[in-house]
Amino acid sequence: MPRVALDLNKPEDRRHVKAEWRVASGLVPGAPNEGLTAQLLASPARLANHDDSGWEVCRNIRESRSVGFTCAWYRIAVEVPATIGGVALAGSRVWFETNIDNYGEIWIDGKIDRSTGVIVGLNAQHRVEVSGSAGAGARHVIACLVLNGPLAEPRGGIFMRYATLAFESPG
């Protein structure tokens, strides 16, 4: 099977997986002070079943967002199709690839692989497995937390340089 990759910033590619990006500011969107509180144990925005229906639809993940220290969640729910461009996807490995500036976390279906899902550094590229064996109709929620830095004097904006959903032969 050849590698099949979708650019999740392009509407025509997102249509293959019936998806749209949602974005909301804050560590805990909608909470006072954007959820930035001492000893916060977890943000519900990481969870697969979190209701993001009231969040802004994000048409361009590359658009910079920032006023001083900024953090936001970008979320997308994808549905694996049976084929793309005539290529059968059953059994393929599914990867999410991105470049987040400056710090980020990638949560797949409410879980993070702490060895691959944490992004630290200016324009660091990352690749996280979504599924080891794709099945038509399987739904996966990808939630990305993005922050700018350095935290004590942040500069620049937050954005995702790219986001790709790739299907590759197993093994």
N, C-alpha and C positions, 0 to 999 in steps of 0.2 A: 504494500500500500504506500503510495506517495504521501508525503507530508501535506496536510491540508491546513491552512492557517487563515483565520478570520481577523481582520482589523476591527476591533470592537469600538473604534471611534467612527467607523463608517456605517451609516444607516443601512446600506444595502447588505453589508456583512452581518450586522446585528439581526436583520430579518431572518437569516438562516437559523438562528437560535432563539427567535421570538423574544428579543431582549431590548431593554433600554436602560441607560444609566440613570441613577438617582444620586443626588448629592445633597448633603446638609452640613452646615458648619457646626463645629464643636466636637469635643470628646464624647459628650452625651447630648446630641442634638435636641434642642427644645428645652433643656434644663437651664436654670439660672446660671449665669457666668459660663455658659456653654459646657457645663458639667465639670469645670476645672475646680475640683475641691480636693482638699488634703485627704489622703488615705482612701481614695476611691478604689474599690476592689475590682470593678469591671464595667465596661460599657455595653449596654444591651444592643447597640448597633452592630456588634460583631455576630450576633446570633442569626441563624438562617431564617427563623420565623419572625424576626423583628418587622414590625409594620413600618415600611418606608413610603407608603402610598401618598403621604402628605408632603414628601420631600420634593424639591425642585427636580424636574427632568433635566438632565445634563446632556446637551447636544454636542458639546466639545470638551472632552476631558483634558485637552491641551491648554485650555484657557486658564491663565494664571489668576489665582484668587489670593489676596493677601492685604492685610492691614496690620503691620507689626506681627506679633505671634499669631499664627493662624493654624488651625487644624480643621479637618473635615473628613467625613466618610463619603466614599464613592461606593455604590452598591449596584450590582447587576445580577439578575437571575437568568440563567441560560438553560435552554432545553435542547438536549442533544438530538439532532435530526438523524434519520436513517442513512441519508446520503448527502453529500455536497458535491455538486458538479459531476454527478455520476459515480463518485467514489463512495463505496460502502464504509461506514464508520464503526460498525459493530466490532467490539473487542479492541479497538485502538486505545492507546493511552491519550489522555486529555491533559493538556498543559495550559496554564495561564502564565503569560509572559508580560512583564511590565518594566517600566523605568519610572520610579517615583522620586521626586525631589523634595526634601532632603531625607526625611525619616518616614518609614512606612511600615505597615503591617498588612499581611494578606491572610484573610480568614476565608477558608473554604468550608461551606456548609456548617458554619459556626465553630470551626476548629482551626487552630494554627499549628503548623509544624514549626516549632521554635528554631530549628536549624536552617530552614529555608524560607520561612514566612516573614522574617523580620528584616527590614531594609534599613541600613544605616550608611549614609554617605551621599555625597553630591552626585546625582544622576547614576546611581547604582542600578544595574540591570538585574532582574530577578526572574526566576522560572520556578513555578510551584505546580506540583501535580494536583489536578482536579479529580481525576479518576484513573485507576489502573486498567479499566476495561469498560469502554463506552457502551452504553445501551441506549437504543432509540427511545426517546421520551423521557430519559432520566433528566431530572432538574437539579441544577447546582446553583447555589448562591455564593457569589464572590463579593466579599466586603473588604475594602481597602481603606485603612486609616492613613491619612497623609498629614505631616506636620512640617513646618519650615524651621530652619535653625540658622545659626546656633540659638539655642533657647533663650539665653540671656540677652541676646541682641540679634534678633532674626532679621534677615534681609531677603529680598526676593519673594516670590510667590510660591504657592503650592500648586502642583499640577501633576498630571500623569503624562509623560512624554509620549507613551504609546501603551496599548493594551491589546494583546493578541491571545486568541484562543486557538490552540494548535492540536491537531489530531495526528498521531504518529503510530506506526506499526509497533506492536508490543515487542519487548525484548531487545 
